[in-house]
Amino acid sequence: MAKENQSRWARYCAEQNISFTAKRIFIDGLGGMAQGLFASLLIGCIIGTLGTYVPGLRDIIVNPWNSQALAGSNLLLASRTAAYAIQGAAMAIGIAYAMQSPPYVIYSCLAVGYAANILGGSGGPLAVFFVTVAAVFCGKLVSKRTPMDLIVTPFVTIVSGVLVSYLIAPPIGRLATALGSLVMMATKAQPFLMGILISGLMGVILTLPISSAAICAALGLTGLAGGAAVAGCCAHMVGFAVASWRENRTEGLLSQGLGTSMLQIPNLMRKPVLWLPAVLTSLVNGPVATCVFRLQMNGAAINAGMGTCGLCGPIGFLTGWLEPAVEENVQLGVDLAAAAASPVRNWLGLIVVCFVIPALGGWFISEWMRKKGLIQPGDLDLHLGK
């Protein structure tokens, strides 16, 4: 009887497209969460930076009455406010879509993400992830099983999601905040060792089909820890772009340097030694960021896991220097006064950590490996446009 019930349950899950695999939940789900964050919090940060500091753009007035409903009259600042406001909903809909949910489940997760993000506090992104996974499961259970699917599926998805938010979002938020704070305090106490550890780990995570941006956002990695994360991500993105120049030329340089080093996954799975230039470079780049230049992520934590993707990592540094009194970073203990006090060191550090060391490390180590026969012609070929 138990086997029969198990078989029925397995068939039902298959019919409803319910999967409990690590790929569906953690790889697809975290990837969708990162895309939602990018389309809300991260792009809002970029838009706000342009609207605040670029002459001409900051003078685009769309609201002559200067209503405070969307942070004043500037178009880009109003757009930033709108983008920030829907980050929870954007993450949830990204997760639901990535987990192949039916339309009513996807749309209903907008409300679920809002609730989880609000109740999760500063650990909202991590709370949104787990709550949305639970809501997607509940929604899929009933999806298209009744004549009243239009009512039943959204009702079950939203109510179950909000209930789970009340149950687990606050403790998850506190746990994520505590863990992120612990990592940041450890980095301030041991910048050399933690610089190596964080940079190495985040670089590898960025290249794997796991979202480094979502992890950084979930843990709220700012300050020196965020700077080390940027260093690792840049080492992989710029490093692979330069190391594979012979095979991929300009198209590969741009797609990896400004896009993602994840494009190399098929080659890395076939030949893991190809990872060596980027990994070794990240182990050097991390402590350079934390000990030599004291680079701090003063922007949104998601920037720390983006590297040079859309130049989001450097922009995260830049926004802190241009606007040091960011309330959430003060609460996290980021040394904003120090960040604003050394503009020459800051700019030099940004250029060296984000571009120079990753490019030189990736190039010289890969060239040495080519001479030793560890990298063969075509090993790093992305077959772009072929």
C-alpha positions in Angstrom: 0.0 0.0 0.0 2.8 2.4 0.9 4.5 1.8 -2.5 1.2 2.3 -4.3 0.6 5.6 -2.5 4.2 6.7 -3.2 3.7 5.8 -6.9 0.4 7.8 -7.0 2.2 10.8 -5.4 5.1 10.6 -7.8 2.7 10.5 -10.8 0.7 13.4 -9.4 3.9 15.5 -8.9 4.9 14.7 -12.5 1.5 15.7 -13.8 1.7 19.0 -11.9 5.4 19.6 -12.9 6.5 19.5 -9.2 10.1 18.7 -8.9 12.2 18.4 -5.7 15.6 18.3 -7.4 18.5 20.5 -6.4 18.6 21.9 -9.9 15.0 23.0 -10.0 15.1 24.5 -6.5 18.6 25.9 -5.9 20.0 26.4 -9.4 16.9 27.5 -11.3 15.3 29.1 -8.3 18.3 31.2 -7.3 18.9 32.1 -10.9 15.4 33.4 -11.2 15.7 35.3 -7.9 18.9 37.0 -9.2 17.1 38.0 -12.4 14.3 39.5 -10.3 16.8 41.4 -8.2 18.6 42.7 -11.3 15.3 43.9 -12.8 14.4 45.8 -9.6 17.0 46.6 -7.0 20.2 46.5 -9.1 18.8 48.4 -12.1 17.2 50.8 -9.7 20.6 51.5 -8.2 22.1 52.1 -11.7 19.3 54.4 -12.7 19.4 56.3 -9.5 23.2 56.8 -9.9 22.7 58.2 -13.4 19.8 60.5 -12.2 21.8 61.8 -9.3 25.3 62.4 -10.8 25.2 62.7 -14.6 24.6 66.3 -15.8 21.6 66.5 -18.1 20.1 63.2 -17.0 19.6 64.6 -13.5 17.7 67.6 -14.9 15.0 65.5 -16.7 11.9 66.8 -15.0 8.6 64.9 -15.4 6.7 66.2 -12.4 6.7 70.0 -12.1 4.7 69.7 -8.9 7.5 67.8 -7.2 5.3 65.3 -5.7 7.0 63.1 -3.1 5.0 60.0 -4.1 7.9 58.9 -6.3 10.8 60.8 -4.7 10.4 64.2 -6.5 10.4 65.4 -10.0 13.4 63.8 -11.6 12.4 61.0 -14.0 15.3 58.7 -13.1 15.0 59.1 -9.3 11.3 58.4 -9.6 12.2 55.3 -11.6 14.6 54.2 -8.9 12.0 54.6 -6.2 9.5 52.5 -8.3 12.2 49.8 -8.9 13.2 49.5 -5.2 9.5 49.3 -4.2 8.8 46.1 -6.1 12.0 44.1 -5.4 10.3 41.5 -3.3 7.6 40.9 -6.0 10.2 40.9 -8.7 12.3 38.2 -7.0 9.3 36.0 -6.4 8.0 36.2 -9.9 11.6 35.4 -11.1 11.7 32.3 -8.9 8.2 31.1 -9.9 9.0 31.6 -13.6 12.3 29.8 -13.3 10.7 26.9 -11.5 8.3 26.5 -14.5 5.1 27.5 -12.7 1.7 27.9 -14.4 0.7 31.5 -15.1 -1.7 31.9 -12.2 1.0 30.7 -9.8 3.5 33.1 -11.3 1.3 36.2 -11.0 0.1 35.3 -7.5 3.7 35.1 -6.3 3.9 38.9 -6.7 1.9 39.3 -3.5 3.9 36.5 -1.8 7.2 38.1 -2.6 6.0 41.4 -1.3 4.9 39.9 2.0 8.1 37.8 2.5 10.4 40.7 1.7 8.6 43.0 4.1 8.5 40.4 6.9 12.1 39.3 6.3 13.5 42.7 7.0 17.2 43.1 5.9 17.3 39.4 5.2 14.3 39.7 2.9 15.9 38.2 -0.2 16.6 34.9 1.5 13.1 34.9 3.0 11.6 35.5 -0.4 13.4 32.6 -1.8 12.2 30.0 0.7 8.7 31.4 1.0 8.2 31.5 -2.8 9.4 27.9 -3.2 6.8 26.9 -0.6 4.1 29.0 -2.3 5.0 27.6 -5.8 4.6 24.1 -4.4 1.2 24.8 -2.9 0.0 26.6 -6.0 1.1 23.8 -8.3 -0.7 21.2 -6.2 -4.0 22.7 -7.1 -3.3 24.3 -10.4 -5.8 23.3 -13.2 -7.4 20.7 -10.9 -10.8 22.5 -10.6 -13.2 24.3 -12.8 -12.6 27.4 -10.7 -8.8 27.5 -11.4 -9.0 31.3 -11.8 -10.0 31.6 -8.1 -8.6 28.5 -6.5 -4.9 28.7 -7.7 -4.3 32.4 -6.8 -6.2 31.9 -3.5 -4.1 28.9 -2.4 -0.8 30.4 -3.7 -1.3 33.8 -2.0 -2.8 32.6 1.3 -0.2 29.8 1.7 2.6 32.2 0.8 1.6 34.9 3.2 1.0 32.3 6.0 4.5 30.8 5.4 5.9 34.4 5.4 4.5 35.0 8.8 5.9 31.7 10.1 9.4 31.7 8.6 10.3 35.1 7.1 11.2 36.9 10.3 13.6 34.1 11.7 15.1 33.6 8.2 15.7 37.4 8.0 17.3 37.5 11.4 19.5 34.5 10.6 20.6 35.9 7.2 21.4 39.3 8.9 23.4 37.6 11.6 25.3 35.4 9.2 26.1 38.3 6.9 27.1 40.5 9.9 29.3 37.7 11.1 31.1 37.4 7.7 31.6 41.2 7.6 32.9 41.4 11.1 35.3 38.5 10.5 36.5 40.2 7.3 37.2 43.4 9.3 39.1 41.4 11.9 40.9 39.2 9.5 40.9 41.0 6.1 43.7 38.9 4.6 42.4 35.4 5.3 38.7 36.4 4.7 39.7 38.3 1.6 41.2 35.1 0.2 38.2 32.9 1.3 35.4 35.2 0.1 37.1 36.1 -3.1 37.9 32.5 -4.0 34.4 31.2 -3.1 32.4 33.9 -4.7 34.4 33.7 -8.0 33.7 30.0 -8.3 30.0 30.5 -7.4 29.7 33.2 -10.0 31.0 30.9 -12.7 28.9 27.9 -11.6 25.2 27.8 -12.5 24.4 29.3 -9.0 23.6 32.9 -8.5 26.4 34.7 -6.6 24.3 37.9 -6.8 21.4 36.2 -5.0 23.7 34.9 -2.3 25.4 38.2 -1.7 22.0 39.9 -1.6 20.6 37.2 0.7 23.4 37.7 3.2 23.6 41.4 2.8 27.3 41.4 2.0 28.6 44.9 2.0 31.7 46.6 3.4 35.0 44.8 3.1 33.3 41.4 2.6 31.4 42.8 -0.3 34.7 44.3 -1.7 36.3 40.8 -1.5 33.3 39.3 -3.3 33.6 41.8 -6.1 37.3 41.0 -6.4 36.6 37.3 -6.8 33.8 37.8 -9.3 35.9 40.2 -11.4 38.9 37.8 -11.4 36.7 35.1 -13.0 34.8 37.4 -15.5 37.7 39.5 -16.7 40.2 36.6 -16.2 38.3 34.2 -18.5 37.6 36.9 -21.0 41.3 37.6 -21.4 42.5 34.0 -21.1 40.2 33.0 -23.9 41.1 35.9 -26.2 42.8 33.7 -28.7 39.7 31.6 -29.2 36.9 34.1 -28.7 38.4 37.5 -29.6 36.3 40.7 -29.1 32.9 38.9 -28.9 34.2 36.6 -26.2 35.9 39.5 -24.3 32.6 41.4 -24.1 30.3 38.5 -23.5 32.4 37.2 -20.6 33.8 40.5 -19.3 30.5 42.4 -19.3 28.2 39.4 -19.3 29.1 36.2 -17.4 31.9 33.7 -17.1 29.2 31.0 -16.8 29.6 30.7 -20.5 32.7 28.6 -19.9 30.8 26.0 -17.8 30.8 23.3 -20.7 34.5 23.7 -21.1 35.2 23.6 -17.4 33.1 20.5 -16.9 35.1 18.8 -19.6 38.4 20.0 -18.3 38.4 21.5 -14.8 42.1 22.6 -14.9 40.9 25.5 -17.1 39.6 27.0 -13.9 43.1 27.5 -12.5 44.0 31.0 -13.9 40.8 32.6 -12.6 40.9 30.8 -9.2 44.6 31.7 -8.5 43.9 35.3 -9.6 41.0 35.5 -7.3 43.0 34.3 -4.3 45.4 37.2 -4.9 42.8 39.8 -5.8 40.8 39.3 -2.7 43.4 40.4 -0.1 44.6 43.1 -2.4 41.0 44.5 -2.2 40.6 44.1 1.5 44.2 44.8 2.8 45.8 47.1 0.2 43.0 49.3 -1.0 40.4 48.6 1.7 37.7 48.5 -1.0 34.2 48.4 0.5 30.9 47.6 -1.2 28.8 50.7 -0.2 26.0 50.1 -2.7 23.4 47.4 -2.7 24.7 44.0 -1.6 23.6 42.4 -4.9 26.4 44.5 -6.6 29.0 42.5 -4.7 28.0 39.3 -6.5 27.8 40.8 -10.0 31.5 41.5 -10.7 31.9 43.4 -14.0 28.5 42.2 -15.3 27.1 45.5 -16.7 29.9 47.2 -14.5 27.6 46.6 -11.5 30.5 45.8 -9.1 32.4 49.0 -9.9 29.1 51.0 -9.8 28.5 49.6 -6.3 31.8 51.0 -5.2 31.2 54.3 -7.0 27.7 55.0 -5.5 29.2 54.8 -2.0 31.9 57.3 -2.7 29.5 59.7 -4.3 26.8 59.3 -1.7 28.5 58.1 1.5 25.6 58.7 3.9 23.5 55.7 2.9 21.4 54.8 5.9 21.3 51.0 5.4 25.1 50.8 5.1 25.5 52.9 8.3 23.3 50.3 10.1 25.5 47.5 8.7 28.6 49.2 10.1 30.2 50.1 6.8 33.0 52.6 7.3 31.6 55.2 4.9 33.8 58.0 6.2 36.9 56.1 5.3 35.4 55.2 2.0 34.9 58.8 1.1 38.2 60.1 2.5 40.7 58.6 0.0 39.4 59.3 -3.5 42.7 58.6 -5.3 43.2 55.3 -3.4 39.5 54.4 -4.2 39.7 55.0 -7.9 43.1 53.3 -8.2 41.8 50.3 -6.2 38.7 50.1 -8.4 40.8 50.0 -11.6 43.4 47.6 -10.2 41.0 45.1 -8.5 38.2 45.1 -11.1 40.3 45.1 -14.2 44.1 45.1 -14.0 44.8 42.2 -11.7 42.1 40.0 -13.2 43.3 40.7 -16.8 47.0 40.3 -16.0 46.5 37.2 -13.8 44.2 35.5 -16.3 46.6 36.2 -19.2 49.9 35.3 -17.7 48.7 32.1 -15.9 46.8 30.9 -18.9 49.8 31.6 -21.2 52.1 29.6 -18.8 49.6 26.8 -18.9 49.5 26.9 -22.7 53.2 26.5 -22.8 53.1 23.6 -20.4 50.4 21.9 -22.5 47.7 22.2 -19.8 45.6 24.4 -22.0 45.3 23.3 -25.7 44.1 25.4 -28.6 40.3 25.5 -28.6 39.9 24.5 -24.9 38.3 27.8 -24.0 36.4 28.2 -27.3 32.8 29.4 -26.6 31.8 28.7 -30.2 30.2 32.1 -30.4 28.2 32.6 -33.6 29.0 29.1 -34.8 
